[in-house]
């Protein structure tokens, strides 16, 4: 039970953070001002977190929830880095 709770809270939070960053970069590249893109992505993150958390608790086992989280998160890291502003 503890593994499912950790997947539904901390795992969902980690994945939500990555998705929010990618979403804010994508929305900013689509033409929205950066401040507004971050605000819109942050507002969407509440629904994203809820969906990920519910999916983690809905899976048949905690192992499947962690597997889904660990498969989904690594491809987002290069997107975070690649879509970021050029310095």
C-alpha positions as CSV (number, residue, x, y, z in Angstrom):
1,X,0.0,0.0,0.0
2,X,2.9,2.4,0.8
3,X,4.3,1.9,-2.7
4,X,1.0,2.9,-4.3
5,X,0.6,5.9,-2.1
6,X,4.2,7.1,-3.0
7,X,3.4,6.5,-6.7
8,X,0.2,8.4,-6.4
9,X,1.7,11.4,-4.6
10,X,5.5,11.8,-5.1
11,X,5.6,10.0,-8.4
12,X,2.7,11.9,-9.8
13,X,4.2,15.2,-8.5
14,X,7.5,14.5,-10.3
15,X,5.8,13.6,-13.6
16,X,3.5,16.6,-13.3
17,X,6.5,18.9,-12.9
18,X,8.1,17.6,-16.0
19,X,4.9,17.8,-18.0
20,X,4.2,21.4,-16.8
21,X,7.7,22.5,-17.9
22,X,7.3,20.9,-21.3
23,X,3.8,22.3,-21.7
24,X,4.9,25.9,-20.8
25,X,7.7,25.7,-23.3
26,X,5.3,24.4,-26.0
27,X,2.7,27.1,-25.3
28,X,5.3,29.8,-25.3
29,X,6.7,28.6,-28.7
30,X,3.1,28.6,-30.1
31,X,3.1,32.4,-29.6
32,X,1.9,33.1,-26.1
33,X,3.9,35.4,-23.8
34,X,6.2,33.5,-21.5
35,X,4.6,34.7,-18.4
36,X,1.1,33.7,-19.6
37,X,2.4,30.4,-20.9
38,X,3.9,29.5,-17.4
39,X,0.6,30.6,-15.8
40,X,-1.5,28.5,-18.1
41,X,0.7,25.5,-17.7
42,X,0.7,25.9,-13.9
43,X,-3.1,26.1,-13.9
44,X,-3.3,23.0,-16.1
45,X,-0.9,21.1,-13.8
46,X,-3.6,20.7,-11.2
47,X,-5.7,18.7,-13.6
48,X,-2.6,16.8,-14.8
49,X,-1.6,15.9,-11.3
50,X,-5.1,14.7,-10.5
51,X,-5.2,12.5,-13.6
52,X,-1.8,11.0,-12.9
53,X,-2.6,10.4,-9.3
54,X,-6.0,8.7,-10.1
55,X,-4.3,6.5,-12.7
56,X,-1.7,5.4,-10.2
57,X,-4.4,4.4,-7.8
58,X,-6.4,2.8,-10.5
59,X,-3.7,0.4,-11.7
60,X,-3.9,-3.3,-10.7
61,X,-0.6,-3.1,-8.8
62,X,1.8,-0.5,-7.4
63,X,4.5,-2.1,-9.6
64,X,2.5,-1.2,-12.8
65,X,2.0,2.3,-11.5
66,X,5.8,2.8,-11.0
67,X,6.5,1.1,-14.3
68,X,4.2,3.6,-16.1
69,X,5.8,6.5,-14.2
70,X,9.3,5.4,-14.9
71,X,8.6,4.8,-18.6
72,X,6.9,8.2,-19.1
73,X,9.3,10.4,-17.2
74,X,12.7,9.9,-19.0
75,X,11.6,11.0,-22.5
76,X,10.4,14.3,-21.0
77,X,13.9,15.2,-19.7
78,X,15.4,15.8,-23.1
79,X,12.3,17.8,-24.1
80,X,12.7,20.0,-21.0
81,X,16.3,20.7,-22.0
82,X,15.7,21.0,-25.8
83,X,12.7,23.2,-25.7
84,X,14.2,25.6,-23.1
85,X,15.3,29.1,-24.0
86,X,18.7,29.5,-25.7
87,X,21.2,31.1,-23.4
